[in-house]
Amino acid sequence: MKSRNMEMHGHSPGVVLRSLIIGLTAFLTVVDLFATQAILPSLTKHYNVTPAAMGFAVNASTMGMAIAGLVVGLLSQHIDRRLGILLSLAILAVPTTLLAVAPNLTVFTILRVMQGLCMASAFALTLAYLGEHCSSMDAGGAFAAYIAGNVASNLIGRLVSAGVVDTFGLASNFYFFATLNLAGAVLVYFTIQRVRPMHAMHTAQSPFAAMIDHLRNPALRAAFGIGFCILFAFIGTFTYVNFVLVRPPLALGRMELGFVYFVFLPSVVTTLLAGAAVTRFGTRPAIWGALALAAIGLPLLLSSHLAAVLTGMVLVGVGTFFAQAAATGFVGRAALENRGVASGIYLACYFLGGLVGSAVLGQLFDRFGWTTCVAGVGTALLIAGMLATRLRLPTQSG
């Protein structure tokens, strides 16, 4: 299922405006995913549970995202891109609103899973749309713009969430983000053109058969594993560092904790450069460099000085988001057919990594402390670097 658009090799007009719209769509799609992490200490106190239990509940959205990413990928060729994205974002506002009145941790967790189902559906369909309707030259920049919007949602979402909770309380926070979900649906309605799903040519391959073919591809398997490791490391760092930041000796307040997430600001810029870096240096060197940068930041997270911890957070954020952008773009290029299925498998592995990271590293944090948790993050980065050795396109040797 090769899109005729992918046969183009030049830049399409209006690249800057298109990148802005892509980034804003990404922002409004996943802003709920990580914004809640900024208020983890407040939620832990509200529900009177352990950091690991609250961390798992907040990150349960990744379970829904893993499921939806795979299902949407398998059914991608039958789903209208625009309508699917539009409905996903509109329905997302429902569980977001209900989180404001969740009576206990179990209901909270279920609603987060429902949020994940909606977010990943929109996410996967947008990636499929970009892969099918961008020229080969524009594709890397389009994917980078989408991931950059993801980065921006981490920064602005967390900051806004902390500010709203500090000013108006926990419930108001979820009402506000439900409004943003609806704004995303409106944006998609007016900006994404109506297109039909890509159907197979003469010999139609079932989605399941396409999935098996992709999993038999060593390069794609490696990319899927890298996605798993990236969110595993990211979740481990930026979920449980919140508890370190509010405890002595750092002892930050709620609003101060929100401002901490300006550490994502450099990532907004650097992630946009991922496409160019891959073009110039290749996928593997770009990912290795990004993972090494993230690894350098890990020892700084153990410092008792705020400046060192913030520097470590910047390095981990820049490295993981850059690696994610490079890996996402690689999947789009390595899957010569059934790109929607390939994107779905990647997203399923990516978000499953977040769920596993939340559970495993949460237990390490509760039982053995922050140092052991950071060591677990480092292990995930090391595994991702090893997997990157297998990233070879069919027409490339390097």
N, C-alpha and C positions, 0 to 999 in steps of 0.2 A: 504494500500500500504506500506507494511513493507519491507524495504531493507534487503537483506540477510546480508549486511555488518553490520547492526545495531545489528545483533545477536551475533557478536563477542564481547568478553569481555577483550581481552588483548590489549596491546599497539602495534601498527603497527610499522615496522622498519622505520628508517629515520625520526623520529618525529621532531627533531630540524630543519632539512632541510625543511621538509614539512611546519612547522610553519613559517619559514622564507618566503617561497614562498607565503603562505596564507596571511601573513602580508603585503608583498610587493604588492600583487594583490589588497588587500583592499586599500592600500595607493594610488595606481594609479587609483582606481575606484572612490574614493570620494574626491580626492585632490582638485577638482574644487569647491566642495560644500562650504567649509569654508574659503578657501584661500582669496576669494574676500573680506571677512569681514575685513581683515587687511588694505585694501585700501578704506574702506567706507568713511572716511572724504574726501579723494581725489575725489572719485566718486560723492559725494554730491556736492562738489564745481564745478566739471566738468559739471554736469547736472543742477546745480543751483536749487536744491530741498531741502526739509526738511529732517532731519535725519530719521523720520518715513517713509517717501516716499521711500527714498533710501534703508533703511533697509528692507522694504517689497519687493522691486524689487530684491534685492540681494538674499533674502531668498525665492523668488518665485520658486526657484528650488525645494523646498520641496513640492510644489503643484504637480509638475510633478512626483516627487518621490512617493508621496502618491498614485497617480493614477496608475503609472506603477507597484508599489509594489503589489497593489491589483489585477490588470489585470494579471500580470505575475504569481501571486500566483494561481489564478483561472485556468489559462491555463498551469500551470506548468507541468502537467503530459504529455503534448503533445509537450513540447519544449526540444530540444537537449541542454543539459547544456553548453557544450563547445562552440557550434556554437552560442548560444544565448549570452553568455558572450563576446565572440570575436566580434560579430557584434555590440553589445551595446557600447563597448569601442571604436571601430573604428569610428562609426557614431557620438559618443560624440565629436570627434575632430571638427566636422563641426560647430555646434552652438558656441563652444568655440572660434573658429577662427573668426566667424562673430561678436562676442562681441567686437572685436577690432575696428569695424567700425559702431557700433550701433549708429544711428543718434539722438535718443531720448530715454526717459525713458521707453516708451511703448514697443519699439522694444527690448530694453535691457531686460525688464521683460519677454517678450515672449521667447527670447533666453535662459534665465535662466530656464524657465519652460521646454524647450526642453532638456536642459542639465540634468534636473532632471529626465525626462523620461528615458534617456539613463543610467544615473548613477544607478537609482533604479532597472532597468532591470538586469544590471550586478550584483548588490548587492543581489537582491532576488534570482537569479539563483545560485549564489555562496553559499549562505546560504543553499539553498535546496540541492546543491551538497554535502556540508559538512555534512548535516544531514543524507544523504543517504549513504555516502561512508566512514564514519569514524566509528571505533569501538566505543562501548558505553563508554569505558574507555578514548579513545582519543577525543571524541566529545567535552567535556567541554574545553579542551585545544585548540582545533581547532577553536571553536567559540571565545575564548578569544584572540587567535592570530589574528583573523580577526578584532576584535574590536580594538586590540592594533595597527594594521595597520591604522585603522580609526583615532585613537588618533594621531599617527605619522603624518598623513596627515594634521591634524589641526596645529601641531607645525611647521613642515617643510614647508607646503604649505603657511601658513601665512607669515613666515619669508622670504621665497623666493619671494613671491608676493610683499612684501614691498620693498625688495631689487631691484627687476627688475623694478618696477615702479619708484623708486627713481633714478635709474641709466639710464634707457632707455625710461621711459614713460609708460602711461596706455596701449596703443595698444600692445606694446611688451610683456606685461604681459600675455595677452590672447593667443598670438602666442606661447609663451613658454609652457603654460599649454596644448595647443592643441597637442604639441609634446609629452608631458607626457601621454596624452590619448592614442596616437598611440603606445607608449612604453608599456602601459598596455596590449593592444591587442596582441602585439608581445610576451609578457611574457605568456599570456594565451595560445597562439598558441603552445608554446613549453613545457608548464608545466602541463596543465590540460589534462588528458587523455580523449579520446573520449568515451562517455557513452551515452546510450539511456535513454530517460526519463522513469521514473517509471510508469508502467501501472498497473491499478487495476487488482485484481485477478478475481474471478468468478463473483461477483456481483459488477459491476462497479457503483460507485457513482458519480453523476454529480458534477462538481466543486461548483456550487451554493448550492447544498445540503450539500456538505462538509463544505462550509462556514457557513451555518446555524447551522450545528452540532457544529462547533467550537465556534460560538457565544453563543450557549446554555450552553457551559461549563463554569461554574463560575470562575474556576481558570484561564482559558485562557482569559476570558473577563477582569479579573483583570490585567493580564499581558499586554494585549493590552492597557488598561488604563494607566498603569505605563509607557509604552513606550511613549504614548502621553505626559504625564507629564514631562518625562525626557527631551525630546527635547524642549518642551515648556520652561522649566527652562533654559536649556543650551543656546538656541537662545536668550532668554531675557537677559541673562548675557553677553554673548560674542559678541552680536551685538552692544548693546548700551553702553557697557563699553568703546568702542573705542572713542566715543564722549566725555566721561568723561576724558579719558586719554589725549586728545589733548587740552582740555580747561584748563584755570587756575583753581586751583593752580598747577596742575601737568604739563600741557602744554608740552607734549612730541612731538618730531618731527616725521616725517614719518618713518624713519629707526629705530628710537628708539621704535616706536610703534610695528614694526615687531619683534624686539628682546624681547619685552614683552611676546611674545607667547612661550618663553621657559618655561612658567608656565605649559605647557602641558607635559614637559619632565617627571616629576614624574608619570604622568598618563600612559605613555607608559609601565612603569615597573609594576605599581600596577594593571593595567587591566589584565596583563598576569596571575596574581594570583587569579583572580576571580573564575576560575574553581576549583582550590584547596580549596578556601574559602567556596564555595558552598558545596563541598564534605564533608568538615570537620564540618561546622556549620549549613548547610542547606540554602535553598534559601532565606527564609524570614529574618533570622538574618543578612545574608550577605547584602541584599538590605536595610534593616533598618539601618545598620551601615554605609553604603555608603551614604544614604540620609541624615543621621544625620551629617556626615562629611561635606557634601555640605552645609547644613543649617548653620553650625558653621562659614563657610566662608562668609556668606551674610553680617553680620554687618561690617566686615572688608572692604567690597567694598565701604562703605560710608565714609571711612576715607579720610582725606586730605593729608595723607602721602603715598608715592608711595609704600614703603615696605609693609605696611598693605594691600593696595589694591592688590598687587601682591600675597601676602599670601592668601587672600580671593579667588583670581582667581585659585590658585593652588588647594585649598580645594574643590571648586565647580567643577573644572575639574576632579579631582580624584574621587570624589563622584558620579558624574553623569555618567562618563564612566564605573566605576565599576558596578554601578547599571544596566546600559544598558547591559553589558556583562552577568550579572547574569540573567536578564530578558530574554534576547535572548536565552540563553541556556535552561532556563525553558520551553519556548515555544517549543523548539525542543524535550524535554522530555515529556511534557504534551500532545502533539498531537500524539497519538498513531498511527493514520493513517492520510494520506493526509498532510504530513508535509509541502509540498510546499505551499499549500493553507494557512496553519496556519502562516508560515513565511511571506507570502504576506500580510495577514491581519495585522500582527504585524507591518510590515514596513509601511503599509498605515497609521496606527494609529500613529506610531512614527513620520513620516514626516508631517502628518497633524498637529500634536502637534507643530512642528516647525513653520509651516505656521501661525497657530492661535497665537502662542506665539509672532511671529514677528509683527503681526497686532495689537494684544491687548496691548502688552507691549510697542510697539512703540507709540501708542496713549497715554498711561500712561506717557511715557517718555517726549513726546512733550508737553502734557497738564499740568502735575503735577510734573515732574522732576524725577531724578534718584532714590530718596528714595522710591517713590511710585512704581516705576518699580521693584526695588529689593523686595519690599513687595509682589508684584505679583509673583515673582519667588519663594519666600518662601511659598506662598499658594500652588503653584503647587507641591512643594516637600512634603508638608504636606499631600496633597491628595494622592500622590503616596505611602507614608508610610501607609496610611489607606487601600489602595487597596492591599498592600502586605500581609495583614492579610488573604487574600483569596487564597494565592498561596499554594495549596496542590496538590501533585501528586496523581493519583488514588490509588497507592499502598502504600501511606504514610499517616500518621496522623499528621506529623509535617513538 
